[in-house]
């Protein structure tokens, strides 16, 4: 199997939704960043495609793979410490938990530890920014190039549409804002095309997520 997914969250039984829900949203930016860094590596594992780092007040030493091909790694989690963190302290805290979990995991399973640690350091050095390009597309009828750029923060997912003509940016605006959860935003962004007199960003079902009248571009 190929390692593709990483998740970090407090134990769903031990802690209330008031703790687990915001934590899971806040940690998706850093985990999504690591997943995208993992993609070109295509690291083969011994029976798991996802690692879940689960916060516990008392973390066990043993890591295990369940019937859903998920490697579970328990990490020490202090609820009071987490709740006292300022927003700018969240990502450094998540890095601490992930590094502890990765070190424990490596003792029992083969994982791309050095690559993941390097990716965490890159995320930190870059100011904890997680930005990427979903899609670019040439609209030949208008002589323009469109780019759909995504960004994940601890608060939101943001999608920006950038339109260029002759290498000059003629449109650059945020067109979608959701909670930072791939289950919510990923299905909403599939393609961009010209439909009549409108640029349409469509979802995975082909329905419009956003439309822009061509006359607003002044092309």
N, C-alpha and C positions, 0 to 999 in steps of 0.2 A: 504493500500500500504506500501511497504518497502522503506525506504530512502536509496538510493544507490549511488547517484551522487551529486557532488558539483563542482560548477564552479565560477570563479572569473574573471571579465573582465570589462573594461570601456564600457559605453553605445555605441552601434554600430552606432547610429544615431548622437549623439552629438560629437563623436570624430572620427578622420580620421583613415584609415587603418594603417597609419604609427605608430599610437599609439596602436590601439586595437590588431593588429596582433602579435607584439612582446610580448605585455602584456599577451595575452592568452597563448602563448607558455611558457613564463617564469613562469606563475602561475600554470601550470599543475602539476609540481612536488609536490608542497605542497597539491594541491587538490587531486591528485591521492593517496598520502600518507593517507589523511583523509578518502578517499573512502575505502581503504584497511583496515583501522582501524575500519570502520563502518561495514564491511561485516559480521563479526561474531555476531554483536549486533542484526542485523535484526530488527531494530527499526520500529514499525508500526506508520504510519502517518495518518493524516486526509485528504487524497486525493492528496498527492504529493510524487513523487519518486526522484525528483531532486530539489536542491536549487541553484538558480543563484544569486550571489552577484554582483550587477551591479553598477559600479562607475559612479556617476553623480556629476556635479559641484554643484548642489543643490539637495540634496537627500530628497525624500519624506519620511514621517513617516510611511505610510501604506505599509504593505506587502500583497501580494495577490497571489492566485493560479490561473493560466491560464487554458485554455481548454486542454493543453498538459500535465497537471498534474505537472507543474513546479511552485515552490514557488519562487516568485521574491522579492528580498530584495535590496533596494537601499542604497548605502553607499557613503559617501563624498569622492570625488576623485579630487586631485589637479594635473592637467596635468604637470605643471612646476616642481612640487616637484618630481613626478615620473621620468621625463626625466633627472633630475639632479642626480638621484641615481647611485651610483657605483654598480657593479655586486653583491658584498657581502652585499649590503644593501637591495637587492630586497626581500629576504625571510622575514626578520624582518618587512618590510613594508607590505607585504602581510598578515602577521600574525595580524598586527594592523587593517587592513581593515576587515579581517575575524572575529576577535573578536568583532569589532563594529557591524558588520552585524549579527552575532550570538546573541548578546545581544538584538538587535532590534527585531529579529525574535522571540526570546523566549517570548517577551512581548505579542505576538499575536498568536503563534502556539507552540504546543508541539514538542520539538526536544530534542535529547540527548545532551544537552548543556554541562554538566559536562564532558561527555566522549570526546566530540570534543575539548573542551578547554584543557583537559589533553593530548590529542593526539597532539595538537599544541605545548604544552610545551615539550612533548617528542621529537617532530621533531626538536625543537630548541636546546634542550639539546644534541641531537645526532649530532649536527653540520649541520643540514638541509640536511642530507643524506637520500635518498629514494632508497633503494635497496631491491630486493626480488628475490625469486627463481621461475621462470616460470614453470619449469618441471625438474624432475629427471627421469632417466631411466637406467635400467640395460641392457647391451648388452651381453647376455650370451655367444654368439658365440665367443666373444673376451675376456670375463672375465673382462669387464670394466663397470664403472658407469659414466654416463654423466649427467651434470647439465647445464641448461640454466638459467643464472642469469641476471636479468634486473636491470638497474639503470636509474632514471630520474633526470636530473639536470635542471637548468634554461635555459640551452643551447641545450641539446641533450637527446635523448634516446640511451642507450648503451646496447648491448647484448653481454655477454661473455659466451663462451663454456669452461667448465671445465671437463676434463676427468681424472678419477682416476682408478688405478689398485692396488689392495691389499692395499687400503687406501693411496697410494702414488699418488700425482698429477703428471700426465705425459703430460698434455696439459692444458694451461690456456691462452686463447687469446680472444680479442674483435673480434667479427665476424659480427657485424651490428651496424651502427650508423645512426640515423635519427633525424629529428626535434622532439621535445618533445610533440608529439601529438598522443594519442591513436588511432585516426582514421588512422594514417599512420602506426604505428608500430605494433599494436595489430594483424591485419590480417597476418602479416609476420611471426608470431611465433606460430606454432601449435604442432609440434611433432619432435622427433629425432629418427632415426632408421638406421639400417644397410642396404644399398642397394648395393649388389655386393661387390666391394672393397672400398666403400665409406661410411662414416658417413654422413647422410643427415639431415639437419634441414629444415623442410618443412613448408609452409604457410597453411592457412586454406583451400586452394584449392588442397593441396597435391603437389604443385610445390616446387622445391628446393629454399630456401632462401640462403643456404650455404652448401657447400660440402667439406669434408676433406678426403683425401686419407688415408686409413688405414695404409699404409706403413710409413706414416709420424709419426704415434704414436709409432712405434717400439715396438709393443706389442708381 
